[in-house]
């Protein structure tokens, strides 16, 4: 049975401001709009600086600095200041050591600078992660909560500067973005961390419950707004959005259902896909290249002075952003090396009898070597795009967003690769802010996405009739004189099915035996399209609800319970309610499951 549920929109007590928070692997940022002027979405650029030469950007570093005090990690700073404070402490400790032993109890110490911790939420099925290991006592939840708390405080101060000191966080509608390739567990962690950071009510009973938006969908809506004047897309045409950030790449293909006065509406054409092939993985390949060029003495330097790694990445960020620019196409580039690396490298070569270099202060990297660093990661993205194009058929426009979309080399590679397959290949201005701006726009236009494609099969575990020809003996059971099969998968929606947003699917279940006082409904997901059982490889329990059916026993096994799955705009809910007897009210559970519905 198919029914339709009311969409989950902002509550009657409307917020004053909608904030779109893009918590990224390498960089994080936010945008906001006042509900009285929803067409004006403001992107924040004025993040705390380190005192260095950072240029204004729509995001800040996703990094935090901690110090261990009495065996307990204490949060010290975040963003660019965290990297700078870490480097200062290393220099202070080194200076102290060179000056001799000290009895000063307040002598400088070095903590730990943690980056890319968002990658710890990625499913192991997605491949190898470049996330660094966490020191004992620090968990990924702690890192995310502390970072979100500081970002939330900055957001509140910014809104108070704009709208007055009387503005409170209760007037904020938070909209957080998540990769479409995250599994349900990762999305649940993000929701929990938003609550633990004090940004939303943990019981989801605040006036403005958290909205979770898929990153490529947010980017898609932003691109529509940017391209609307050019009328790039018409009804029936398809758009592929590749959101290539620092850690992940997210690909979604949508078909335009309506434009113009009737509003922009789309439906998902294929199952969204992606992988761990964002720009940060190019950084990892650069570090591998440096190790090969300089030798084992580089690791010795990093072990002695861990901030050398950060210094190399800082220098690389500028090279990476400019590589492929037409004005320097084909030319080599140079990287200035930290003084400690210069000394160690020269000494190492002398000891090993390696011919002396003209200069140890800088390292020349040829254009071909730069290509060897970039190409494997870019090719992974190209293959993801190509796979989606093969499934979707004719696509009118390919739009690339995300922080890595600012790379001239990436965009040139994609344009050349798909020039004969897609008529228009675009990247909007300031592509790094596309997701956080689009999140605000989607929150203000919740009916934009009409349907999505299921990534998994969902259903309820139940007892069914036993089939001697099909069912396994281990699941055979005799209940009340009837031969039954346990752990059967009652399918609600199959992997690959198109499901309307704000719809629900319902089924009727009955007590298994007379006198039963409680019915429990475990919800399972499967990677298979037609699983027979709720056990086995690729099957996972997502949650369960139980309903008390003891108040009306007269119907015994004739009691009917309707179990519904609601596919909302920002979540999936399972609900159980009595049909022909009294049960003291329905039971329901909200799950951020992997249906493309967050």
Order of alpha helices (4+ residues) and beta strands (2+ residues): beta-beta-beta-beta-beta-beta-beta-alpha-beta-alpha-beta-alpha-beta-alpha-beta-beta-beta-beta-alpha-alpha-alpha-beta-alpha-beta-alpha-beta-alpha-beta-alpha-beta-beta-beta-beta-beta-beta-beta-beta-beta-beta-beta
